[in-house]
Each structure stands twice: as C-alpha cells, then as structure tokens.
Amino acid sequence: MKKRWLLILVVLTVCAGLAFAQSDDSAFALFKRTITPVMRWGENGILTVPKATTLGRANFFVGAMGQEAGTLQGLKLYLTSASVMAGTSDDVELGYTRRQLIWEDLYFSNLSMDTFHMKARFFNIADYFIPQAALGVNAVSLVDNKFTDRNDILFNPYLTVTSTIPLFTTKMLLSVTAVGETIMNKDALGKYQFSGGADLNLFNFLYGFAEIQGFDPSSTSSEVLNVGAKLRLGFLSAGVGIFNIKLTPGEGTNYIDQYTSSILDLANANYMATMAIDIKLGGKAPAKK
C-alpha cells in the first residue's frame, strides 16, 4: 500500500509538470519520453523523435521498452511502455501505447497511462534526397485513461521532415530529421519546441542514432541528447539507448561551430532498452523515381 501511494505521488508530479514542460528543455524531454510511442528505432522514428517515414500499408509493429525513471525509498523505478502500431496506408499509421511504472523488485502498480498516436505523411515524391513531411499527434488522457472529454486530453501535435541519403548504396542510408511541435489542452497552445536528429542504417541490420530534444534557437540553455544503437534480425529487433545527456553548446559564430565544441554531461544520463516484432503483410511501397 505504501508503494502504491508513492507511485500516485509520482504520477501526480509528472502530470502537474506537463503544463510547464514546454518551458524547460529537460522537462520537455521527460514529457516526450513519457508520451511517445515505442517506435521502430531508426525507421519510422529515431528514439523519441518521430520521422516522416511510415510503417507502410498493412504492416504492423509491436514494441516494448523500459527506461530508468529515478529512485524512491532506495528502490529504482522503471517506466515500461508497450505499443501496437499499424500502417493503414502507405502514408498513414495509427498506434496505441500502454505505460506502467514498476519497481526494481518487479512490483507492478495498477496505475497506467494510455496514449493514442496518429501520423499522416502529406509530402513524398521521392524516397531519397528530397525531404518527406508528415503531420502527427500524440493524445494522452489526463483523467483515468478516459477519452470522452476533449478538455481532459493532452494533445501533442507535431510536424516532422525527414531526408534520406544513400551512402554509395541504398543498403547504407543516412537519415536526417527535424521536428517542430507544441502542446495543446483546452484549446490553448503551448510554446513551440524543436527537436531533431540523425540515424544510420547499415544493411537493414545495424542502426545507430542520435537526437537532440528541446532545441530552442532563442535560448542558450542546454539541450538534451539521446543516443542509441539497434540490431535487427528478420522480424525481430533489439536496441539500447542512453538518454538525458545534457548538451551545452560551446563557443562559435554559428550553430555548427557551437555544437562541434559542445560539452557533454553524462552525470545524470540514464538507459533505455527496447525489443520489437515487425509483421509485414503489405510490404514496402515501390521506390519513387
């Protein structure tokens, strides 16, 4: 019972912080990790940054992820997520995620969070070089996992743009993504936030990725960096990531100089891990010329 009340306190604290998540980089990064679905890392998303690319028509994805979520009463907390996603067309994917906090001694709370997801690609004239663009939204219930009242749902709409570049061959792909997003509740919009990242796909087997969350061009505050890697064998994949790395830009006259001389702070970094299954019934759409 004591653990249950502590978990209630944690959930209330997170929900209270949602209203302020758009004003602080680290809080915004925490918010995104809490509501983002388990994506196909390096494919339809980086780690928590969504890409404009989609699952494809009649393709299904089931993923599970665990991430460190702090310590209470001397015991570690882990936030677990399980997502089911489906490509309803070549350009639209829908998803549902269930989240739950557990203790390191595997005590499960009956507290959970439901989130629904939708992404629709509206610009796609080529698979490579020319950027693709998509609109999406994550919707999370703030009241007992019920979605009956729009005012009790927190919406996270976003615009994502992705460009994929072959490196000598289409079996080696470098992808770069930029995202602009905000928070909406009770018809009020929060501050716009920007995120981005890059991923490298080697022979559909080994993936590496890095993303920056909460980038604010008007602020000199530290952004949050997440990095990770994934192995894929057929329909199974597994990956590990390091998140919450504080990134303090260095000196320079432009963004490239600042970030090449940036300072990494790993003191508060944490780990996440994912496992996933792909079910491809429709295959990939033919490559565009």
C-alpha positions in Angstrom: 0.0 0.0 0.0 2.8 2.4 0.8 4.4 1.8 -2.6 1.0 2.5 -4.2 0.8 5.9 -2.6 4.3 6.8 -3.6 3.5 5.9 -7.2 0.4 8.0 -7.1 2.6 10.9 -5.9 5.0 10.3 -8.8 2.2 10.3 -11.4 0.6 13.4 -10.0 4.0 15.1 -10.1 4.5 14.2 -13.7 1.0 15.3 -14.7 1.5 18.6 -12.9 4.7 19.1 -14.7 3.1 18.7 -18.1 1.8 22.3 -18.0 5.4 23.6 -17.7 7.1 21.0 -19.9 7.2 23.4 -22.9 9.4 25.9 -21.0 12.3 23.8 -19.9 14.4 21.6 -22.1 14.9 18.7 -19.6 11.2 18.8 -18.6 10.2 18.8 -22.2 12.5 15.8 -22.9 10.9 13.9 -20.0 7.4 14.7 -21.3 8.3 13.4 -24.7 9.7 10.2 -23.3 6.5 9.7 -21.4 4.0 10.1 -24.2 5.9 9.0 -27.3 5.1 5.5 -28.6 7.7 2.8 -28.9 8.8 3.4 -32.4 10.7 1.3 -34.9 14.0 2.9 -33.9 15.9 4.3 -36.9 13.0 3.6 -39.2 9.7 5.4 -38.5 11.3 7.3 -35.6 14.8 7.9 -34.2 14.4 7.1 -30.5 11.7 9.5 -29.3 11.8 11.9 -32.3 9.3 10.8 -35.0 10.4 10.6 -38.6 8.2 11.5 -41.6 8.7 7.9 -42.9 5.9 5.4 -42.1 5.4 1.7 -41.5 3.8 1.1 -44.9 0.5 -0.3 -45.9 -0.8 -3.4 -43.9 2.4 -3.6 -41.9 2.2 -4.0 -38.1 4.7 -3.3 -35.3 4.7 -4.4 -31.7 7.3 -2.9 -29.4 8.2 -2.9 -25.7 10.6 -0.5 -24.0 11.9 0.0 -20.5 13.7 3.1 -19.2 15.1 4.2 -15.9 12.7 6.6 -14.1 14.5 7.5 -10.9 14.7 6.1 -7.3 12.2 6.1 -4.4 12.7 4.6 -1.0 16.0 3.2 -2.1 14.5 1.2 -5.0 14.8 2.0 -8.6 11.8 2.9 -10.7 11.3 1.9 -14.3 8.8 3.2 -16.8 7.7 0.5 -19.1 5.9 1.0 -22.5 4.2 -1.3 -24.9 3.0 -0.1 -28.3 1.0 -1.6 -31.2 1.2 0.3 -34.5 -0.4 -0.3 -37.9 0.1 1.2 -41.3 -3.4 1.7 -42.7 -1.9 3.0 -45.9 1.5 3.9 -47.3 1.2 7.3 -45.7 -0.8 6.8 -42.5 0.0 4.9 -39.3 -2.0 4.6 -36.1 -0.9 3.4 -32.7 -1.8 2.7 -29.1 0.6 2.7 -26.1 0.1 1.5 -22.6 2.6 2.6 -19.9 3.2 1.5 -16.4 5.7 2.2 -13.6 7.3 -0.8 -11.9 9.8 -1.1 -9.1 13.1 -3.0 -9.4 11.7 -5.8 -7.3 9.0 -6.2 -10.1 6.2 -4.7 -8.0 3.5 -3.6 -10.6 1.3 -0.7 -9.8 -2.3 -0.6 -11.1 -1.6 2.9 -12.3 -1.2 3.2 -16.1 -1.3 5.7 -18.9 -3.0 5.2 -22.3 -1.8 7.2 -25.3 -3.1 7.1 -28.9 -1.0 8.1 -31.9 -1.6 9.1 -35.5 0.8 10.2 -38.2 0.0 11.1 -41.8 2.6 11.8 -44.5 1.5 14.6 -46.9 4.6 15.1 -49.0 6.5 12.2 -50.5 7.7 12.5 -54.1 11.0 10.5 -53.7 12.5 8.0 -51.3 15.9 9.6 -51.3 17.4 13.2 -51.0 14.1 15.1 -51.4 12.6 15.6 -47.8 9.4 13.9 -46.9 7.0 15.6 -44.5 4.3 14.4 -42.1 1.8 15.7 -39.5 1.2 13.7 -36.4 -0.3 13.9 -32.9 0.0 12.0 -29.6 -3.1 12.1 -27.4 -2.9 11.2 -23.7 -5.8 11.2 -21.2 -5.3 13.2 -18.0 -8.3 11.6 -16.2 -8.4 7.9 -15.5 -7.4 6.9 -19.1 -10.7 8.1 -20.4 -11.0 9.9 -23.8 -14.6 11.0 -23.6 -14.0 14.7 -22.9 -11.7 16.7 -25.2 -10.7 19.0 -22.4 -9.3 16.1 -20.4 -7.0 15.1 -23.2 -3.5 16.5 -23.7 -2.6 16.7 -27.4 1.0 16.9 -28.7 0.7 17.9 -32.4 3.9 17.9 -34.5 5.3 18.5 -38.0 8.2 16.3 -39.0 10.5 16.5 -42.0 13.0 13.7 -43.0 15.6 13.4 -45.7 17.2 10.1 -46.5 20.6 9.9 -48.3 22.1 6.7 -49.7 25.8 6.3 -48.9 27.3 4.7 -52.0 24.4 2.2 -52.0 20.8 2.0 -50.9 21.8 -0.6 -48.4 23.6 2.2 -46.4 21.3 5.0 -45.5 21.8 8.3 -43.6 18.6 9.9 -42.5 18.2 13.4 -41.0 15.0 14.6 -39.3 13.7 17.9 -37.9 10.6 18.3 -35.8 8.5 21.2 -34.6 5.8 20.6 -32.1 3.7 22.0 -29.2 1.3 21.0 -26.5 -2.5 21.7 -26.7 -5.1 21.4 -23.9 -8.4 23.1 -23.5 -7.9 24.8 -26.9 -4.7 26.6 -25.6 -1.4 26.1 -27.3 1.9 25.9 -25.5 5.3 27.2 -26.7 6.7 25.7 -29.8 9.6 23.3 -29.4 12.1 21.9 -31.9 13.9 18.6 -31.9 16.0 16.7 -34.5 18.5 14.0 -35.1 20.1 11.6 -37.5 20.3 7.9 -37.9 22.4 5.5 -39.9 21.1 2.2 -41.3 23.7 -0.3 -42.4 22.2 -3.2 -44.5 19.0 -3.2 -42.5 20.9 -4.9 -39.8 22.8 -2.4 -37.7 21.3 1.0 -36.8 22.9 3.9 -34.9 21.2 7.2 -34.0 21.4 10.4 -32.1 18.8 13.1 -31.4 18.5 16.4 -29.7 15.3 17.3 -27.8 14.0 20.7 -26.8 16.2 22.8 -29.1 15.3 26.5 -28.7 17.1 28.9 -31.2 16.3 31.8 -28.9 17.8 30.3 -25.8 21.3 29.4 -24.7 20.1 26.7 -22.2 21.3 23.1 -22.5 19.5 20.8 -24.8 19.1 17.1 -24.1 20.9 14.5 -26.2 19.8 10.9 -26.7 22.0 8.2 -28.5 21.4 4.6 -29.2 22.0 1.5 -31.4 19.9 -1.3 -32.6 20.3 -4.8 -34.2 17.7 -6.3 -36.4 17.4 -9.9 -37.4 14.4 -10.5 -39.7 11.3 -9.6 -37.9 13.0 -9.2 -34.5 15.0 -6.3 -33.3 16.5 -5.1 -30.1 18.2 -1.8 -29.1 19.7 0.1 -26.2 19.9 3.9 -25.7 21.3 6.5 -23.4 19.1 9.4 -22.7 19.0 12.6 -20.7 22.6 13.6 -21.7 22.9 17.3 -21.1 24.4 19.1 -24.1 25.8 22.6 -23.6 26.8 24.4 -26.8 30.3 25.7 -26.9 31.6 29.0 -28.4 31.3 29.8 -32.0 29.8 32.2 -34.5 27.3 29.6 -35.9 25.4 26.5 -34.8 27.9 24.1 -36.4 30.8 25.6 -34.5 28.8 25.7 -31.3 27.8 22.1 -31.4 31.1 20.7 -32.6 32.6 22.3 -29.5 29.7 21.4 -27.2 30.2 19.9 -23.7 28.5 16.6 -22.8 27.3 16.0 -19.3 26.8 12.2 -18.6 26.3 12.6 -14.8 22.5 12.3 -14.9 22.3 10.1 -18.0 20.0 7.1 -17.9 19.4 3.9 -20.0 16.6 2.5 -22.1 16.1 -0.7 -23.9 13.6 -1.9 -26.5 12.5 -5.2 -28.2 10.2 -5.3 -31.2 8.4 -7.5 -33.7 7.6 -6.5 -37.3 4.7 -8.1 -39.1 4.8 -7.2 -42.8 1.7 -8.2 -44.6 1.7 -5.5 -47.2 5.4 -4.9 -47.8 7.1 -1.6 -48.7 5.7 0.7 -51.3 7.6 0.7 -54.6 10.5 3.2 -54.6 9.7 6.5 -56.1 11.7 7.7 -59.1 
